[in-house]
Each structure stands twice: as C-alpha cells, then as structure tokens.
C-alpha cells in the first residue's frame, strides 16, 4: 500500500467515487486521497484506488463531546486497518444533543468551556488508542458567540492539543468564514491558534450562497485569498505534511478537482 513520502509536502483531494477512473489516470498530480465515506460494495474501482494512493481516514467516527460506543470504535479501527493512513481525522463538532434526542442540520463547534474541553480530551484519547494511529482534529466554523464560553477557540485548541498530543487539521475555508462573520481578517483570527500543531491543511472554494445570503464553502477551485492564507500558515507550521482540496459532492467534476490541485501545487511550488 502506498505511503506519503517523509519530508515531501503531499497535495491531494477527497475521494469522489464518481471520479474514480479519472483519479486513477491522475498519477503525478494527485498525491493522496481523503476518505469521507467507506467504499461502497459496488465500487469496483476502489481496490485500484487503494493500491495507487495513500488514503487518509476522514469519515465521521463519532461526536467526541460524548463517549464513543464500542461499535463506533470498532468501525473506526476497521476503517483505519483498511486505509492504513499516517493519521486519522475527526472534527471538533457537535451534531446531536447529549441525550441523542435532537440532531442539528449542520455541525456546530463545542461550547468553549472547561467541561467540554475535558470531555473532548478524554474521548479523543480513547479514539486515538482504539485506532492505534495518530489523531488529528479539524476546526469547525463558528458564526456567533455564546455567553456560555469560558475561553476563546484558540485557547480551547491549545489546551486540547497540549493535553492529548494530537495534531491539528486546519480547515482554511472554515477559518475564512468564521473570520468573515465575526468581522475580522483571517490572519487576525488565527493570531493565537497553535499553528505549530498543524499537519494538514484543507483548501476549497468560497462562493455566495443564495439561501444563506452570504459566502459559504463550495466545491470550486480555491480562491487566491485562501491559497495566500495557506502559504502564510505554512510558514508558521513546521510540521505541515499535506494539503487537501476539500470537495466531496456529486456535482464535482474532474476538471475542477485537477485545477484545484494544480493551483495548490503552483502556489506551494511542489
């Protein structure tokens, strides 16, 4: 099974099964693939995909504000055994209420409180030990402040990574959106983030959303502003190993995926 080359920045994309045959012909352009879903039983191309590309586990494994069930841990372990990537990724996200009675339409970040910090730390360590692989955690965009917060997002992240030894998957469109809706610049927003913990970056397009009546992530080529931000972060992230074009949608075309990856390669000169 192929692995990422140490010391070389890997530029990849998410695995979109409808683009499998084109991906298999993209050797030398796409270095790795992130897996948002397990391969379907009728995905005849997946064995070749697994033989051709390093694979990163980036599926929904569980809401780490709550303990993961044994079946969830077993599923995570089985997926990592299938992909054998250098790390496993999960989000700082909340999808459902603690009693399981309500589910949100979209992911929300945790409350930045001592209680949520201790819960994320404990449950992340359990997940990491279950998959026997390094765990990286991805930031979730925030659109409003709550009076319940006891610390900033940056402090929450710093303390989490110090206590767990995990690494950071920094989603730059998430940062751009959070900064935009809080009236700050992305670099100002990132001022106190633990960029020394970053091992992977996500880049993607941002376009006007008709329903939201504001900008939102889109399966389009990363904007130059996002790529410039990625370069700025990379200068402060000595452990950076991978950049992934974050687009997982049936509407995504291979032309857009390749242009996004090539634009990222060009920006980083790799």
LUMSERO-712098 format. One record per residue (C-alpha): x, y, z; residue in one letter. Coordinates in Angstrom, 2 decimals. Each point is the difference from the previous one (the first is absolute). Last residue first. Layout:
BEGIN
<atom><X>X</X><Y>Y</Y><Z>Z</Z><aa>A</aa></atom>
...
// end
This chain:
BEGIN
<atom><X>5.56</X><Y>21.40</Y><Z>-5.39</Z><aa>X</aa></atom>
<atom><X>0.25</X><Y>3.78</Y><Z>-0.44</Z><aa>X</aa></atom>
<atom><X>-2.38</X><Y>0.73</Y><Z>2.87</Z><aa>X</aa></atom>
<atom><X>-2.30</X><Y>2.25</Y><Z>-2.06</Z><aa>X</aa></atom>
<atom><X>0.51</X><Y>-2.16</Y><Z>-3.10</Z><aa>X</aa></atom>
<atom><X>-0.86</X><Y>-3.19</Y><Z>1.85</Z><aa>X</aa></atom>
<atom><X>-3.15</X><Y>1.62</Y><Z>1.37</Z><aa>X</aa></atom>
<atom><X>-1.02</X><Y>1.21</Y><Z>-3.46</Z><aa>X</aa></atom>
<atom><X>0.69</X><Y>-3.51</Y><Z>-1.35</Z><aa>X</aa></atom>
<atom><X>-2.20</X><Y>-1.58</Y><Z>2.67</Z><aa>X</aa></atom>
<atom><X>-2.86</X><Y>2.42</Y><Z>-0.67</Z><aa>X</aa></atom>
<atom><X>0.33</X><Y>-0.30</Y><Z>-3.78</Z><aa>X</aa></atom>
<atom><X>-0.04</X><Y>-3.80</Y><Z>0.33</Z><aa>X</aa></atom>
<atom><X>-3.11</X><Y>-0.02</Y><Z>2.18</Z><aa>X</aa></atom>
<atom><X>-1.83</X><Y>2.51</Y><Z>-2.23</Z><aa>X</aa></atom>
<atom><X>0.70</X><Y>-2.04</Y><Z>-3.13</Z><aa>X</aa></atom>
<atom><X>-0.92</X><Y>-3.21</Y><Z>1.77</Z><aa>X</aa></atom>
<atom><X>-3.46</X><Y>1.36</Y><Z>0.62</Z><aa>X</aa></atom>
<atom><X>-1.70</X><Y>0.47</Y><Z>3.36</Z><aa>X</aa></atom>
<atom><X>-3.80</X><Y>-0.16</Y><Z>-0.17</Z><aa>X</aa></atom>
<atom><X>-0.17</X><Y>-3.28</Y><Z>1.94</Z><aa>X</aa></atom>
<atom><X>1.73</X><Y>1.78</Y><Z>2.91</Z><aa>X</aa></atom>
<atom><X>3.09</X><Y>-0.35</Y><Z>2.16</Z><aa>X</aa></atom>
<atom><X>2.26</X><Y>3.02</Y><Z>-0.30</Z><aa>X</aa></atom>
<atom><X>2.84</X><Y>0.73</Y><Z>2.44</Z><aa>X</aa></atom>
<atom><X>3.16</X><Y>0.38</Y><Z>-2.07</Z><aa>X</aa></atom>
<atom><X>2.54</X><Y>-1.51</Y><Z>2.38</Z><aa>X</aa></atom>
<atom><X>3.38</X><Y>1.37</Y><Z>1.08</Z><aa>X</aa></atom>
<atom><X>2.41</X><Y>-2.38</Y><Z>1.72</Z><aa>X</aa></atom>
<atom><X>3.12</X><Y>-0.17</Y><Z>2.18</Z><aa>X</aa></atom>
<atom><X>0.08</X><Y>3.15</Y><Z>2.12</Z><aa>X</aa></atom>
<atom><X>2.20</X><Y>-0.50</Y><Z>3.09</Z><aa>X</aa></atom>
<atom><X>1.85</X><Y>3.32</Y><Z>-0.27</Z><aa>X</aa></atom>
<atom><X>-3.28</X><Y>1.93</Y><Z>0.01</Z><aa>X</aa></atom>
<atom><X>0.68</X><Y>3.76</Y><Z>0.13</Z><aa>X</aa></atom>
<atom><X>1.10</X><Y>0.47</Y><Z>-3.63</Z><aa>X</aa></atom>
<atom><X>-2.74</X><Y>-2.46</Y><Z>-0.98</Z><aa>X</aa></atom>
<atom><X>-2.61</X><Y>2.29</Y><Z>1.56</Z><aa>X</aa></atom>
<atom><X>0.95</X><Y>2.91</Y><Z>-2.28</Z><aa>X</aa></atom>
<atom><X>0.08</X><Y>-2.32</Y><Z>-3.02</Z><aa>X</aa></atom>
<atom><X>-3.48</X><Y>-1.27</Y><Z>0.84</Z><aa>X</aa></atom>
<atom><X>-1.25</X><Y>3.57</Y><Z>0.39</Z><aa>X</aa></atom>
<atom><X>1.29</X><Y>0.80</Y><Z>-3.48</Z><aa>X</aa></atom>
<atom><X>-1.82</X><Y>-3.10</Y><Z>-1.29</Z><aa>X</aa></atom>
<atom><X>-3.25</X><Y>1.09</Y><Z>1.67</Z><aa>X</aa></atom>
<atom><X>0.30</X><Y>3.51</Y><Z>-1.43</Z><aa>X</aa></atom>
<atom><X>0.77</X><Y>-1.43</Y><Z>-3.44</Z><aa>X</aa></atom>
<atom><X>-3.32</X><Y>-1.77</Y><Z>0.17</Z><aa>X</aa></atom>
<atom><X>-0.03</X><Y>-3.77</Y><Z>0.15</Z><aa>X</aa></atom>
<atom><X>-1.59</X><Y>-1.64</Y><Z>-3.07</Z><aa>X</aa></atom>
<atom><X>-3.65</X><Y>-0.89</Y><Z>0.47</Z><aa>X</aa></atom>
<atom><X>-1.98</X><Y>-2.43</Y><Z>2.11</Z><aa>X</aa></atom>
<atom><X>-1.44</X><Y>2.90</Y><Z>2.06</Z><aa>X</aa></atom>
<atom><X>0.44</X><Y>1.21</Y><Z>3.58</Z><aa>X</aa></atom>
<atom><X>-2.29</X><Y>2.88</Y><Z>0.95</Z><aa>X</aa></atom>
<atom><X>-0.28</X><Y>3.74</Y><Z>-0.61</Z><aa>X</aa></atom>
<atom><X>-3.21</X><Y>1.86</Y><Z>0.89</Z><aa>X</aa></atom>
<atom><X>-3.70</X><Y>-0.01</Y><Z>-0.74</Z><aa>X</aa></atom>
<atom><X>-0.25</X><Y>-3.38</Y><Z>1.75</Z><aa>X</aa></atom>
<atom><X>-2.50</X><Y>-1.26</Y><Z>-2.56</Z><aa>X</aa></atom>
<atom><X>1.80</X><Y>1.50</Y><Z>-3.01</Z><aa>X</aa></atom>
<atom><X>3.50</X><Y>-0.98</Y><Z>1.10</Z><aa>X</aa></atom>
<atom><X>2.77</X><Y>2.27</Y><Z>-1.29</Z><aa>X</aa></atom>
<atom><X>3.18</X><Y>-1.93</Y><Z>-0.67</Z><aa>X</aa></atom>
<atom><X>3.00</X><Y>-1.37</Y><Z>1.90</Z><aa>X</aa></atom>
<atom><X>2.27</X><Y>-2.52</Y><Z>-1.71</Z><aa>X</aa></atom>
<atom><X>2.08</X><Y>-2.58</Y><Z>1.79</Z><aa>X</aa></atom>
<atom><X>3.16</X><Y>-0.53</Y><Z>2.04</Z><aa>X</aa></atom>
<atom><X>0.58</X><Y>-2.43</Y><Z>2.86</Z><aa>X</aa></atom>
<atom><X>3.33</X><Y>0.01</Y><Z>1.80</Z><aa>X</aa></atom>
<atom><X>1.82</X><Y>-2.90</Y><Z>1.65</Z><aa>X</aa></atom>
<atom><X>2.67</X><Y>-0.45</Y><Z>2.69</Z><aa>X</aa></atom>
<atom><X>-0.73</X><Y>3.10</Y><Z>2.12</Z><aa>X</aa></atom>
<atom><X>1.19</X><Y>-0.09</Y><Z>3.64</Z><aa>X</aa></atom>
<atom><X>2.42</X><Y>2.95</Y><Z>-0.37</Z><aa>X</aa></atom>
<atom><X>-3.02</X><Y>2.01</Y><Z>-1.14</Z><aa>X</aa></atom>
<atom><X>-1.33</X><Y>0.02</Y><Z>3.56</Z><aa>X</aa></atom>
<atom><X>-2.55</X><Y>2.79</Y><Z>-0.65</Z><aa>X</aa></atom>
<atom><X>0.64</X><Y>3.36</Y><Z>1.69</Z><aa>X</aa></atom>
<atom><X>0.10</X><Y>2.27</Y><Z>-3.08</Z><aa>X</aa></atom>
<atom><X>-2.29</X><Y>-2.17</Y><Z>-2.14</Z><aa>X</aa></atom>
<atom><X>-2.92</X><Y>2.46</Y><Z>0.07</Z><aa>X</aa></atom>
<atom><X>2.37</X><Y>2.86</Y><Z>-0.78</Z><aa>X</aa></atom>
<atom><X>1.29</X><Y>-1.93</Y><Z>-2.97</Z><aa>X</aa></atom>
<atom><X>-3.54</X><Y>-0.73</Y><Z>-1.16</Z><aa>X</aa></atom>
<atom><X>-0.96</X><Y>3.70</Y><Z>0.19</Z><aa>X</aa></atom>
<atom><X>-2.73</X><Y>0.90</Y><Z>2.45</Z><aa>X</aa></atom>
<atom><X>-3.69</X><Y>0.88</Y><Z>-0.22</Z><aa>X</aa></atom>
<atom><X>-1.26</X><Y>-3.06</Y><Z>1.90</Z><aa>X</aa></atom>
<atom><X>-1.81</X><Y>-1.37</Y><Z>-3.06</Z><aa>X</aa></atom>
<atom><X>3.07</X><Y>0.37</Y><Z>-2.18</Z><aa>X</aa></atom>
<atom><X>2.37</X><Y>-1.47</Y><Z>2.56</Z><aa>X</aa></atom>
<atom><X>-2.15</X><Y>-3.10</Y><Z>0.47</Z><aa>X</aa></atom>
<atom><X>-0.35</X><Y>-0.34</Y><Z>-3.77</Z><aa>X</aa></atom>
<atom><X>3.74</X><Y>0.32</Y><Z>-0.68</Z><aa>X</aa></atom>
<atom><X>0.85</X><Y>-2.41</Y><Z>2.80</Z><aa>X</aa></atom>
<atom><X>-2.44</X><Y>-2.61</Y><Z>-1.31</Z><aa>X</aa></atom>
<atom><X>1.40</X><Y>0.55</Y><Z>-3.51</Z><aa>X</aa></atom>
<atom><X>3.46</X><Y>-0.58</Y><Z>1.55</Z><aa>X</aa></atom>
<atom><X>-0.70</X><Y>-3.38</Y><Z>1.59</Z><aa>X</aa></atom>
<atom><X>2.93</X><Y>-0.56</Y><Z>2.34</Z><aa>X</aa></atom>
<atom><X>0.61</X><Y>-3.66</Y><Z>0.79</Z><aa>X</aa></atom>
<atom><X>1.69</X><Y>0.28</Y><Z>3.38</Z><aa>X</aa></atom>
<atom><X>2.08</X><Y>-2.63</Y><Z>1.81</Z><aa>X</aa></atom>
<atom><X>-0.61</X><Y>-2.15</Y><Z>3.06</Z><aa>X</aa></atom>
<atom><X>2.30</X><Y>0.01</Y><Z>3.06</Z><aa>X</aa></atom>
<atom><X>-3.10</X><Y>-0.22</Y><Z>2.20</Z><aa>X</aa></atom>
<atom><X>0.49</X><Y>2.63</Y><Z>2.71</Z><aa>X</aa></atom>
<atom><X>1.98</X><Y>2.54</Y><Z>-2.02</Z><aa>X</aa></atom>
<atom><X>-2.30</X><Y>-0.48</Y><Z>-2.99</Z><aa>X</aa></atom>
<atom><X>-3.13</X><Y>0.65</Y><Z>2.04</Z><aa>X</aa></atom>
<atom><X>1.55</X><Y>2.96</Y><Z>1.83</Z><aa>X</aa></atom>
<atom><X>0.99</X><Y>1.70</Y><Z>-3.22</Z><aa>X</aa></atom>
<atom><X>-3.37</X><Y>-0.71</Y><Z>-1.63</Z><aa>X</aa></atom>
<atom><X>-2.06</X><Y>1.39</Y><Z>2.88</Z><aa>X</aa></atom>
<atom><X>2.30</X><Y>3.05</Y><Z>0.21</Z><aa>X</aa></atom>
<atom><X>-0.48</X><Y>0.68</Y><Z>-3.72</Z><aa>X</aa></atom>
<atom><X>-3.77</X><Y>-0.47</Y><Z>0.22</Z><aa>X</aa></atom>
<atom><X>-0.10</X><Y>2.59</Y><Z>2.76</Z><aa>X</aa></atom>
<atom><X>-0.76</X><Y>-0.86</Y><Z>3.61</Z><aa>X</aa></atom>
<atom><X>-2.93</X><Y>-0.31</Y><Z>2.41</Z><aa>X</aa></atom>
<atom><X>-2.68</X><Y>0.04</Y><Z>-2.68</Z><aa>X</aa></atom>
<atom><X>-3.59</X><Y>-0.10</Y><Z>1.35</Z><aa>X</aa></atom>
<atom><X>-0.82</X><Y>3.51</Y><Z>-1.24</Z><aa>X</aa></atom>
<atom><X>-0.03</X><Y>-1.34</Y><Z>-3.54</Z><aa>X</aa></atom>
<atom><X>1.78</X><Y>1.49</Y><Z>-2.99</Z><aa>X</aa></atom>
<atom><X>-1.26</X><Y>-0.36</Y><Z>-3.57</Z><aa>X</aa></atom>
<atom><X>1.05</X><Y>-1.49</Y><Z>-3.32</Z><aa>X</aa></atom>
<atom><X>2.53</X><Y>-2.65</Y><Z>1.03</Z><aa>X</aa></atom>
<atom><X>1.76</X><Y>-2.13</Y><Z>-2.59</Z><aa>X</aa></atom>
<atom><X>1.19</X><Y>-3.48</Y><Z>1.08</Z><aa>X</aa></atom>
<atom><X>3.66</X><Y>-0.79</Y><Z>0.60</Z><aa>X</aa></atom>
<atom><X>1.39</X><Y>-3.40</Y><Z>-1.01</Z><aa>X</aa></atom>
<atom><X>1.64</X><Y>-2.44</Y><Z>2.43</Z><aa>X</aa></atom>
<atom><X>2.94</X><Y>-2.28</Y><Z>-0.78</Z><aa>X</aa></atom>
<atom><X>0.40</X><Y>-3.39</Y><Z>1.66</Z><aa>X</aa></atom>
<atom><X>3.19</X><Y>-2.05</Y><Z>-0.25</Z><aa>X</aa></atom>
<atom><X>-0.63</X><Y>-3.73</Y><Z>-0.46</Z><aa>X</aa></atom>
<atom><X>-0.89</X><Y>-2.91</Y><Z>2.25</Z><aa>X</aa></atom>
<atom><X>-3.66</X><Y>0.21</Y><Z>-1.11</Z><aa>X</aa></atom>
<atom><X>-1.31</X><Y>-0.65</Y><Z>3.52</Z><aa>X</aa></atom>
<atom><X>2.73</X><Y>2.06</Y><Z>1.71</Z><aa>X</aa></atom>
<atom><X>-0.85</X><Y>3.06</Y><Z>-2.08</Z><aa>X</aa></atom>
<atom><X>-3.73</X><Y>-0.44</Y><Z>0.63</Z><aa>X</aa></atom>
<atom><X>0.48</X><Y>-0.29</Y><Z>3.78</Z><aa>X</aa></atom>
<atom><X>2.31</X><Y>3.01</Y><Z>0.02</Z><aa>X</aa></atom>
<atom><X>-2.56</X><Y>2.02</Y><Z>-1.93</Z><aa>X</aa></atom>
<atom><X>-2.66</X><Y>-0.94</Y><Z>2.55</Z><aa>X</aa></atom>
<atom><X>1.96</X><Y>1.26</Y><Z>2.99</Z><aa>X</aa></atom>
<atom><X>1.19</X><Y>3.24</Y><Z>-1.61</Z><aa>X</aa></atom>
<atom><X>-3.39</X><Y>0.80</Y><Z>-1.52</Z><aa>X</aa></atom>
<atom><X>-1.74</X><Y>-0.50</Y><Z>3.36</Z><aa>X</aa></atom>
<atom><X>2.55</X><Y>2.05</Y><Z>1.93</Z><aa>X</aa></atom>
<atom><X>-0.30</X><Y>2.86</Y><Z>-2.49</Z><aa>X</aa></atom>
<atom><X>-3.79</X><Y>-0.15</Y><Z>0.05</Z><aa>X</aa></atom>
<atom><X>-0.03</X><Y>0.35</Y><Z>3.79</Z><aa>X</aa></atom>
<atom><X>2.58</X><Y>2.80</Y><Z>0.08</Z><aa>X</aa></atom>
<atom><X>-2.07</X><Y>1.99</Y><Z>-2.48</Z><aa>X</aa></atom>
<atom><X>0.31</X><Y>0.95</Y><Z>-3.66</Z><aa>X</aa></atom>
<atom><X>-3.41</X><Y>-1.29</Y><Z>-1.00</Z><aa>X</aa></atom>
<atom><X>0.64</X><Y>-2.47</Y><Z>-2.76</Z><aa>X</aa></atom>
<atom><X>-0.06</X><Y>0.96</Y><Z>-3.66</Z><aa>X</aa></atom>
<atom><X>-3.16</X><Y>-0.54</Y><Z>-2.02</Z><aa>X</aa></atom>
<atom><X>-0.59</X><Y>-2.49</Y><Z>-2.80</Z><aa>X</aa></atom>
<atom><X>-3.03</X><Y>0.44</Y><Z>-2.20</Z><aa>X</aa></atom>
<atom><X>-3.72</X><Y>-0.78</Y><Z>0.15</Z><aa>X</aa></atom>
<atom><X>0.27</X><Y>-0.85</Y><Z>3.68</Z><aa>X</aa></atom>
<atom><X>-1.25</X><Y>-3.25</Y><Z>1.50</Z><aa>X</aa></atom>
<atom><X>-2.23</X><Y>-0.19</Y><Z>3.07</Z><aa>X</aa></atom>
<atom><X>-0.82</X><Y>-2.81</Y><Z>2.43</Z><aa>X</aa></atom>
<atom><X>3.48</X><Y>-1.46</Y><Z>0.32</Z><aa>X</aa></atom>
<atom><X>0.13</X><Y>0.85</Y><Z>3.71</Z><aa>X</aa></atom>
<atom><X>3.17</X><Y>2.04</Y><Z>-0.54</Z><aa>X</aa></atom>
<atom><X>-1.54</X><Y>1.95</Y><Z>-2.85</Z><aa>X</aa></atom>
<atom><X>1.04</X><Y>-0.73</Y><Z>-3.56</Z><aa>X</aa></atom>
<atom><X>2.54</X><Y>1.10</Y><Z>-2.56</Z><aa>X</aa></atom>
<atom><X>2.72</X><Y>1.68</Y><Z>2.06</Z><aa>X</aa></atom>
<atom><X>3.37</X><Y>0.44</Y><Z>-1.65</Z><aa>X</aa></atom>
<atom><X>3.68</X><Y>0.33</Y><Z>0.75</Z><aa>X</aa></atom>
<atom><X>0.56</X><Y>-2.29</Y><Z>-2.96</Z><aa>X</aa></atom>
<atom><X>1.71</X><Y>-3.36</Y><Z>-0.63</Z><aa>X</aa></atom>
<atom><X>3.09</X><Y>-1.05</Y><Z>-1.91</Z><aa>X</aa></atom>
<atom><X>2.09</X><Y>-3.20</Y><Z>0.13</Z><aa>X</aa></atom>
<atom><X>3.74</X><Y>0.06</Y><Z>-0.73</Z><aa>X</aa></atom>
<atom><X>2.73</X><Y>-1.50</Y><Z>-2.19</Z><aa>X</aa></atom>
<atom><X>-2.56</X><Y>-1.97</Y><Z>-2.03</Z><aa>X</aa></atom>
<atom><X>-0.50</X><Y>-3.74</Y><Z>0.29</Z><aa>X</aa></atom>
<atom><X>-3.20</X><Y>0.13</Y><Z>-2.10</Z><aa>X</aa></atom>
<atom><X>-1.61</X><Y>-3.35</Y><Z>0.86</Z><aa>X</aa></atom>
<atom><X>1.41</X><Y>-0.24</Y><Z>3.54</Z><aa>X</aa></atom>
<atom><X>-1.11</X><Y>3.60</Y><Z>0.53</Z><aa>X</aa></atom>
<atom><X>-3.52</X><Y>-0.91</Y><Z>-1.07</Z><aa>X</aa></atom>
<atom><X>-0.09</X><Y>-3.02</Y><Z>2.31</Z><aa>X</aa></atom>
<atom><X>1.17</X><Y>2.04</Y><Z>3.00</Z><aa>X</aa></atom>
<atom><X>-2.59</X><Y>2.69</Y><Z>-0.62</Z><aa>X</aa></atom>
<atom><X>-2.76</X><Y>-2.61</Y><Z>-0.30</Z><aa>X</aa></atom>
<atom><X>1.17</X><Y>-1.71</Y><Z>3.21</Z><aa>X</aa></atom>
<atom><X>-0.05</X><Y>3.33</Y><Z>1.83</Z><aa>X</aa></atom>
<atom><X>-3.53</X><Y>0.69</Y><Z>-1.23</Z><aa>X</aa></atom>
<atom><X>-1.14</X><Y>-3.52</Y><Z>0.96</Z><aa>X</aa></atom>
<atom><X>1.52</X><Y>0.48</Y><Z>3.49</Z><aa>X</aa></atom>
<atom><X>-1.88</X><Y>3.25</Y><Z>0.48</Z><aa>X</aa></atom>
<atom><X>1.81</X><Y>3.34</Y><Z>-0.06</Z><aa>X</aa></atom>
<atom><X>-0.15</X><Y>2.12</Y><Z>3.14</Z><aa>X</aa></atom>
<atom><X>-1.52</X><Y>3.47</Y><Z>-0.52</Z><aa>X</aa></atom>
<atom><X>1.53</X><Y>3.35</Y><Z>-1.00</Z><aa>X</aa></atom>
<atom><X>1.90</X><Y>-2.06</Y><Z>-2.52</Z><aa>X</aa></atom>
<atom><X>-2.94</X><Y>-0.36</Y><Z>-2.35</Z><aa>X</aa></atom>
<atom><X>0.88</X><Y>-3.15</Y><Z>-1.92</Z><aa>X</aa></atom>
<atom><X>1.93</X><Y>-1.50</Y><Z>-2.87</Z><aa>X</aa></atom>
<atom><X>-1.18</X><Y>2.22</Y><Z>-2.85</Z><aa>X</aa></atom>
<atom><X>2.45</X><Y>-0.91</Y><Z>-2.78</Z><aa>X</aa></atom>
<atom><X>3.37</X><Y>1.63</Y><Z>-0.60</Z><aa>X</aa></atom>
<atom><X>2.28</X><Y>-3.04</Y><Z>-0.26</Z><aa>X</aa></atom>
<atom><X>2.89</X><Y>0.99</Y><Z>-2.25</Z><aa>X</aa></atom>
<atom><X>0.93</X><Y>-2.24</Y><Z>-2.95</Z><aa>X</aa></atom>
<atom><X>3.40</X><Y>-0.25</Y><Z>-1.71</Z><aa>X</aa></atom>
<atom><X>-0.78</X><Y>-0.54</Y><Z>-3.67</Z><aa>X</aa></atom>
<atom><X>0.47</X><Y>-2.67</Y><Z>-2.69</Z><aa>X</aa></atom>
<atom><X>-0.77</X><Y>-3.31</Y><Z>1.73</Z><aa>X</aa></atom>
<atom><X>-2.97</X><Y>1.45</Y><Z>1.87</Z><aa>X</aa></atom>
<atom><X>-1.35</X><Y>1.54</Y><Z>-3.21</Z><aa>X</aa></atom>
<atom><X>0.43</X><Y>-3.33</Y><Z>-1.79</Z><aa>X</aa></atom>
<atom><X>-2.02</X><Y>-1.77</Y><Z>2.70</Z><aa>X</aa></atom>
<atom><X>-2.55</X><Y>2.87</Y><Z>-0.16</Z><aa>X</aa></atom>
<atom><X>-0.81</X><Y>-0.27</Y><Z>-3.71</Z><aa>X</aa></atom>
<atom><X>-2.69</X><Y>-2.63</Y><Z>0.36</Z><aa>X</aa></atom>
<atom><X>-2.08</X><Y>2.21</Y><Z>2.27</Z><aa>X</aa></atom>
<atom><X>-3.02</X><Y>-2.34</Y><Z>0.28</Z><aa>X</aa></atom>
<atom><X>0.58</X><Y>-0.69</Y><Z>3.69</Z><aa>X</aa></atom>
<atom><X>0.27</X><Y>3.71</Y><Z>0.69</Z><aa>X</aa></atom>
<atom><X>3.33</X><Y>1.31</Y><Z>1.25</Z><aa>X</aa></atom>
<atom><X>-0.20</X><Y>1.51</Y><Z>3.49</Z><aa>X</aa></atom>
<atom><X>-0.89</X><Y>3.69</Y><Z>0.04</Z><aa>X</aa></atom>
<atom><X>2.04</X><Y>3.21</Y><Z>0.38</Z><aa>X</aa></atom>
<atom><X>3.22</X><Y>-1.68</Y><Z>-1.16</Z><aa>X</aa></atom>
<atom><X>2.84</X><Y>2.41</Y><Z>-0.66</Z><aa>X</aa></atom>
<atom><X>2.13</X><Y>-0.65</Y><Z>-3.08</Z><aa>X</aa></atom>
<atom><X>3.73</X><Y>0.42</Y><Z>-0.55</Z><aa>X</aa></atom>
<atom><X>2.54</X><Y>1.27</Y><Z>-2.55</Z><aa>X</aa></atom>
<atom><X>-2.27</X><Y>1.36</Y><Z>-2.74</Z><aa>X</aa></atom>
<atom><X>2.02</X><Y>1.32</Y><Z>-2.97</Z><aa>X</aa></atom>
<atom><X>2.66</X><Y>-2.66</Y><Z>-0.54</Z><aa>X</aa></atom>
<atom><X>-2.52</X><Y>-2.73</Y><Z>-0.67</Z><aa>X</aa></atom>
<atom><X>-3.25</X><Y>1.49</Y><Z>-1.28</Z><aa>X</aa></atom>
<atom><X>-1.18</X><Y>-2.99</Y><Z>-2.04</Z><aa>X</aa></atom>
<atom><X>-1.33</X><Y>-1.84</Y><Z>3.06</Z><aa>X</aa></atom>
<atom><X>-1.79</X><Y>3.20</Y><Z>0.96</Z><aa>X</aa></atom>
<atom><X>-1.85</X><Y>-0.01</Y><Z>-3.33</Z><aa>X</aa></atom>
<atom><X>-1.27</X><Y>-3.52</Y><Z>0.64</Z><aa>X</aa></atom>
<atom><X>-1.08</X><Y>0.88</Y><Z>3.54</Z><aa>X</aa></atom>
<atom><X>-1.85</X><Y>3.24</Y><Z>-0.80</Z><aa>X</aa></atom>
<atom><X>-3.46</X><Y>-1.30</Y><Z>0.96</Z><aa>X</aa></atom>
<atom><X>1.58</X><Y>-1.39</Y><Z>3.17</Z><aa>X</aa></atom>
<atom><X>1.06</X><Y>3.43</Y><Z>1.29</Z><aa>X</aa></atom>
<atom><X>3.13</X><Y>-0.52</Y><Z>2.07</Z><aa>X</aa></atom>
<atom><X>0.93</X><Y>3.27</Y><Z>1.63</Z><aa>X</aa></atom>
<atom><X>3.02</X><Y>1.85</Y><Z>-1.36</Z><aa>X</aa></atom>
<atom><X>3.78</X><Y>-0.02</Y><Z>0.08</Z><aa>X</aa></atom>
<atom><X>3.23</X><Y>1.95</Y><Z>0.34</Z><aa>X</aa></atom>
<atom><X>2.78</X><Y>-1.70</Y><Z>1.98</Z><aa>X</aa></atom>
<atom><X>2.87</X><Y>2.15</Y><Z>1.29</Z><aa>X</aa></atom>
<atom><X>3.19</X><Y>-2.07</Y><Z>-0.06</Z><aa>X</aa></atom>
<atom><X>2.13</X><Y>-0.59</Y><Z>3.10</Z><aa>X</aa></atom>
<atom><X>-1.26</X><Y>-3.54</Y><Z>0.50</Z><aa>X</aa></atom>
<atom><X>-1.65</X><Y>-1.45</Y><Z>-3.10</Z><aa>X</aa></atom>
<atom><X>-3.65</X><Y>-0.89</Y><Z>0.56</Z><aa>X</aa></atom>
<atom><X>-0.76</X><Y>-3.70</Y><Z>-0.20</Z><aa>X</aa></atom>
<atom><X>-1.04</X><Y>-2.40</Y><Z>-2.75</Z><aa>X</aa></atom>
<atom><X>-1.47</X><Y>-3.42</Y><Z>0.95</Z><aa>X</aa></atom>
// end
